[in-house]
């Protein structure tokens, strides 16, 4: 079975920012927030203060992953230059997404450079109240003034919009606003990260959100679904149940497998992030091929490589 990792990251150097201030590397894959909290961000064997394109390629080759979509966000720190550099260096293996803070006074100029000069046809925003924009900005409406011109430009550029809304209960979890955006720009492809990031208690909110976003131009990636149901362990029965629920509501053709490496590898190995789905009996063989490979081509500007 061919595989595309629909949600991965590369890090030239940890440079995050969020609700706890700046996040800086302290070695052996660990990082410290400005408030003093420390986290293991990268497995020590995979990076000291970075997670390079070559490290990710080695991991992909080990597990038979053909390509990866390189997303970005404030948790690791904006990595536009490096992500673009890696995708240019390995064009057959990676497609790069750009990102920026829409509160920047020159946000329009930044977006123009990302899309038209750097030719990045995927733009991703990490909105979550914990590690994203609403962790260090006041709460705002996603379908309001802040993003208005930005979404219009992305839609007009035929780029894919990727949104991390955080988990149910967060101020950033604005499902209805995303539905409004999707309906306003029906030709713009939208990918929602982490299957709406449900925790163990969030089945009702997940079901409601999936029904709201069951739209022709909206997809969902499955990255970090196991992470969000902690402390549950492999084979993640709740995560499997959430994915089965999503299949029943939006269809297997709207689900894109991904991992969210590298941080998820501090809790789980790459193989299990594949096999908790392939071994669950949720999907037919044809559906697995779609979820792990073909659906990424539907949502992202890639040219499908026929067998």
C-alpha positions as CSV (number, residue, x, y, z in Angstrom):
1,X,0.0,0.0,0.0
2,X,1.3,3.4,-0.9
3,X,1.4,6.0,1.9
4,X,1.6,9.8,2.1
5,X,2.0,11.4,5.5
6,X,-0.5,14.2,5.2
7,X,0.7,16.1,8.3
8,X,4.4,16.3,9.2
9,X,6.9,18.9,10.2
10,X,10.6,19.8,9.7
11,X,12.4,22.1,12.2
12,X,15.6,24.0,11.4
13,X,15.7,25.1,15.0
14,X,13.0,25.0,17.7
15,X,11.6,28.5,17.9
16,X,8.0,28.2,19.2
17,X,5.6,30.7,20.6
18,X,2.3,30.3,22.4
19,X,0.3,30.9,25.5
20,X,3.3,30.1,27.6
21,X,5.6,32.6,25.8
22,X,8.5,31.6,23.6
23,X,9.7,28.0,23.4
24,X,13.4,27.5,23.0
25,X,15.6,24.4,22.7
26,X,17.7,23.2,25.7
27,X,19.2,20.1,24.0
28,X,18.5,16.4,23.6
29,X,15.1,17.2,22.0
30,X,13.9,19.1,25.0
31,X,12.6,22.7,25.1
32,X,11.6,25.2,27.7
33,X,8.7,27.7,27.6
34,X,9.2,31.2,28.9
35,X,7.2,30.4,32.0
36,X,9.7,27.7,32.9
37,X,7.8,24.6,31.8
38,X,9.9,22.0,30.0
39,X,8.7,19.5,27.4
40,X,10.2,16.7,25.4
41,X,9.5,18.0,21.9
42,X,11.6,15.6,19.7
43,X,12.9,12.1,20.6
44,X,16.5,12.6,21.6
45,X,17.7,10.2,19.0
46,X,16.0,12.1,16.2
47,X,17.3,15.6,17.0
48,X,19.0,17.8,19.5
49,X,17.5,21.1,18.7
50,X,16.1,20.4,15.2
51,X,14.3,17.8,13.1
52,X,15.7,18.0,9.6
53,X,14.3,17.1,6.3
54,X,16.9,14.3,6.1
55,X,15.8,12.9,9.4
56,X,12.2,12.8,8.3
57,X,13.2,11.2,5.0
58,X,15.1,8.5,6.8
59,X,12.0,7.8,8.9
60,X,9.7,7.8,5.9
61,X,12.0,5.4,4.0
62,X,12.1,3.0,7.0
63,X,8.3,2.7,7.0
64,X,7.6,2.9,3.2
65,X,6.1,6.4,3.2
66,X,6.4,7.9,-0.3
67,X,5.7,11.6,0.4
68,X,4.8,14.0,3.2
69,X,3.0,17.3,3.4
70,X,5.1,19.7,5.5
71,X,2.9,21.8,7.6
72,X,3.8,24.6,10.1
73,X,2.6,26.4,13.2
74,X,3.7,28.4,16.1
75,X,4.3,25.4,18.4
76,X,7.6,24.6,16.6
77,X,8.0,28.1,15.4
78,X,7.4,29.4,11.9
79,X,9.8,27.6,9.5
80,X,8.9,29.1,6.1
81,X,12.4,29.4,4.7
82,X,13.5,26.0,5.9
83,X,10.3,24.2,4.9
84,X,10.5,25.7,1.4
85,X,14.2,24.8,1.2
86,X,13.5,21.1,2.1
87,X,10.7,20.9,-0.4
88,X,12.8,22.4,-3.2
89,X,15.7,20.0,-2.4
90,X,13.4,16.9,-2.4
91,X,10.5,17.8,-4.7
92,X,9.5,14.2,-5.3
93,X,9.1,13.6,-1.5
94,X,7.7,16.8,0.0
95,X,5.1,19.5,-0.6
96,X,5.5,22.6,1.6
97,X,3.0,24.7,3.4
98,X,3.6,28.3,4.4
99,X,2.3,30.2,7.4
100,X,2.3,33.6,9.1
101,X,0.6,35.6,11.8
102,X,-2.4,37.5,10.2
103,X,-2.1,40.2,12.9
104,X,1.2,41.3,11.2
105,X,0.8,44.8,9.6
106,X,2.4,43.4,6.5
107,X,0.4,40.1,6.4
108,X,-0.8,40.8,2.9
109,X,2.8,41.2,1.6
110,X,3.9,38.1,3.5
111,X,1.1,36.0,1.9
112,X,1.9,37.4,-1.5
113,X,5.5,36.3,-1.2
114,X,4.6,32.9,0.1
115,X,2.1,32.1,-2.6
116,X,3.4,34.0,-5.6
117,X,7.2,34.2,-5.1
118,X,7.9,31.0,-3.1
119,X,5.1,29.2,-5.0
120,X,3.7,27.6,-1.8
121,X,0.2,26.4,-2.7
122,X,-0.7,25.3,0.8
123,X,-1.2,27.8,3.6
124,X,-1.7,26.6,7.2
125,X,-2.8,28.4,10.3
126,X,-2.5,27.0,13.8
127,X,-5.4,28.7,15.6
128,X,-5.6,26.6,18.8
129,X,-5.9,28.4,22.2
130,X,-2.9,26.4,23.5
131,X,-0.2,26.3,21.0
132,X,-1.6,28.6,18.3
133,X,-2.7,32.1,17.5
134,X,-5.4,32.3,20.1
135,X,-2.8,31.4,22.7
136,X,-1.1,34.8,22.3
137,X,-3.7,37.0,20.7
138,X,-7.2,37.9,22.0
139,X,-10.0,35.6,20.8
140,X,-11.3,36.6,17.4
141,X,-13.8,35.3,14.8
142,X,-12.3,33.1,12.2
143,X,-14.8,34.3,9.6
144,X,-14.4,37.9,10.6
145,X,-12.2,40.9,9.7
146,X,-8.8,39.5,10.8
147,X,-8.7,36.7,8.1
148,X,-11.0,38.3,5.6
149,X,-8.6,39.4,2.9
150,X,-6.3,36.5,3.7
151,X,-8.9,33.8,2.8
152,X,-9.9,35.7,-0.3
153,X,-6.3,35.8,-1.5
154,X,-5.8,32.1,-0.7
155,X,-9.0,31.2,-2.6
156,X,-8.1,33.3,-5.5
157,X,-4.6,31.7,-5.7
158,X,-6.1,28.1,-5.9
159,X,-4.1,27.3,-2.7
160,X,-5.3,24.8,-0.1
161,X,-6.2,26.2,3.3
162,X,-5.2,24.1,6.4
163,X,-6.6,25.0,9.8
164,X,-5.8,23.6,13.3
165,X,-8.8,24.7,15.4
166,X,-7.6,23.1,18.7
167,X,-10.0,20.9,20.7
168,X,-13.6,21.3,21.6
169,X,-14.1,23.8,24.4
170,X,-11.3,26.1,23.3
171,X,-12.2,29.6,22.0
172,X,-10.4,28.6,18.8
173,X,-12.8,25.7,18.1
174,X,-15.0,27.6,15.7
175,X,-16.6,25.0,13.5
176,X,-19.5,27.1,12.3
177,X,-17.1,29.8,11.2
178,X,-15.1,27.3,9.1
179,X,-18.4,26.1,7.5
180,X,-19.2,29.7,6.7
181,X,-15.7,30.1,5.1
182,X,-16.1,26.9,3.1
183,X,-19.5,28.0,1.8
184,X,-18.2,31.5,0.9
185,X,-15.3,30.0,-1.1
186,X,-16.7,26.7,-2.4
187,X,-13.7,26.2,-4.8
188,X,-11.2,26.6,-2.0
189,X,-10.0,23.2,-0.6
190,X,-9.9,23.2,3.2
191,X,-8.2,20.6,5.4
192,X,-9.0,20.5,9.2
193,X,-6.2,19.1,11.3
194,X,-6.4,16.3,13.9
195,X,-10.0,15.3,13.0
196,X,-11.1,18.3,15.2
197,X,-8.7,17.1,18.0
198,X,-11.3,15.3,20.2
199,X,-10.2,14.2,23.7
200,X,-11.6,11.2,25.5
201,X,-14.8,13.2,26.5
202,X,-15.5,14.8,23.2
203,X,-17.5,12.3,21.1
204,X,-20.6,14.5,21.1
205,X,-18.7,17.6,20.0
206,X,-16.9,15.6,17.3
207,X,-20.1,14.2,15.9
208,X,-21.7,17.7,15.8
209,X,-18.6,19.2,14.3
210,X,-18.3,16.6,11.6
211,X,-21.9,17.0,10.6
212,X,-21.4,20.8,10.4
213,X,-18.4,20.4,8.2
214,X,-19.6,17.6,5.9
215,X,-19.1,19.8,2.9
216,X,-17.7,19.1,-0.6
217,X,-14.6,21.2,-0.2
218,X,-13.6,20.1,3.4
219,X,-11.2,17.3,4.4
220,X,-9.9,16.1,7.8
221,X,-6.4,14.8,8.6
222,X,-6.0,12.1,11.2
223,X,-2.7,13.4,12.6
224,X,-2.3,13.1,16.4
225,X,-5.7,11.5,17.0
226,X,-4.0,9.0,19.4
227,X,-2.1,11.9,21.1
228,X,-5.4,13.6,22.0
229,X,-6.9,10.6,23.6
230,X,-4.1,10.2,26.2
231,X,-3.6,8.4,28.5
232,X,-5.1,5.7,26.3
233,X,-2.5,3.5,24.7
234,X,-2.1,1.5,21.5
235,X,-4.2,0.3,19.8
236,X,-6.3,3.4,20.9
237,X,-9.8,2.0,20.9
238,X,-11.3,5.5,21.4
239,X,-9.3,7.0,18.5
240,X,-10.5,4.1,16.4
241,X,-14.0,4.8,17.4
242,X,-13.7,8.5,16.5
243,X,-12.3,7.6,13.0
244,X,-15.1,5.1,12.4
245,X,-17.6,7.8,13.4
246,X,-15.9,10.2,10.9
247,X,-16.1,7.6,8.1
248,X,-19.8,7.2,8.8
249,X,-20.5,10.9,8.7
250,X,-18.2,12.5,6.1
251,X,-17.0,9.3,4.2
252,X,-13.7,7.6,3.9
253,X,-12.9,9.8,0.9
254,X,-12.6,12.9,3.2
255,X,-10.0,11.5,5.6
256,X,-6.3,11.9,5.2
257,X,-3.8,9.9,7.2
258,X,-1.0,11.8,8.9
259,X,1.2,11.6,12.0
260,X,2.2,15.1,13.3
261,X,5.8,14.0,13.6
262,X,8.1,14.7,15.4
263,X,6.4,15.5,18.8
264,X,4.1,12.5,18.6
265,X,7.1,10.2,18.4
266,X,7.9,11.0,22.1
267,X,4.9,8.9,23.0
268,X,4.4,6.4,20.1
269,X,6.4,4.9,17.3
270,X,5.8,5.5,13.6
271,X,4.7,2.0,12.8
272,X,2.0,2.0,15.4
273,X,0.6,5.3,14.0
274,X,0.0,3.4,10.8
275,X,-1.1,0.0,12.2
276,X,-3.7,1.3,14.7
277,X,-5.7,2.2,11.7
278,X,-4.8,-0.5,9.2
279,X,-5.5,-3.2,11.8
280,X,-8.8,-1.7,13.1
281,X,-11.1,-3.2,10.5
282,X,-12.6,0.2,9.9
283,X,-11.8,0.5,6.2
284,X,-11.9,-1.8,3.2
285,X,-8.7,-2.3,1.2
286,X,-9.8,0.4,-1.3
287,X,-10.7,2.8,1.5
288,X,-7.3,2.3,3.1
289,X,-5.6,3.2,-0.2
290,X,-7.7,6.3,-0.3
291,X,-7.1,7.4,3.3
292,X,-3.4,6.6,3.2
293,X,-2.7,7.9,-0.3
294,X,-5.3,9.1,-2.8
295,X,-7.2,11.5,-0.6
296,X,-4.1,13.7,-0.1
297,X,-4.1,14.2,-3.9
298,X,-7.7,15.3,-3.8
299,X,-7.0,17.9,-1.1
300,X,-3.5,19.1,-2.0
301,X,-2.0,20.4,-5.2
302,X,-0.2,17.2,-6.2
303,X,-0.2,15.2,-9.4
304,X,-1.4,11.7,-8.8
305,X,1.2,9.0,-9.7
306,X,-0.6,6.0,-11.2
307,X,0.5,2.5,-10.2
